[in-house]
């Protein structure tokens, strides 16, 4: 994956309370075992287009 997206810097990313699915994307409405951007790439073959950088993220 050439353009790696850091979900931790995205405003849509969240950590869940679900131990089986610890990562989530509010924009796309799902939880997963892997980072949401990895799941999007695996499913579509392209980078996540919903990435929006958090205010103050570096």
C-alpha positions, 0 to 999 in steps of 0.5 A, a space after each residue: 500500500 503506497 499511500 498508507 493512511 494513519 487512522 489515528 490521525 483521522 477524525 472519523 477513527 475511534 477505539 471501540 470497547 469490543 475486544 474482537 473489533 477494537 477499531 472503528 470508522 464513524 464515516 463508514 460505520 463499521 468496526 474491525 480487527 485491523 485498521 479501517 484504512 487497511 480494511 478499505 484497501 483490502 475490500 476496494 483496492 484503493 486508499 480510503 477517500 474519507 480520511 479527514 485529518 484531526 485538528 492538531 494531528 501531526 
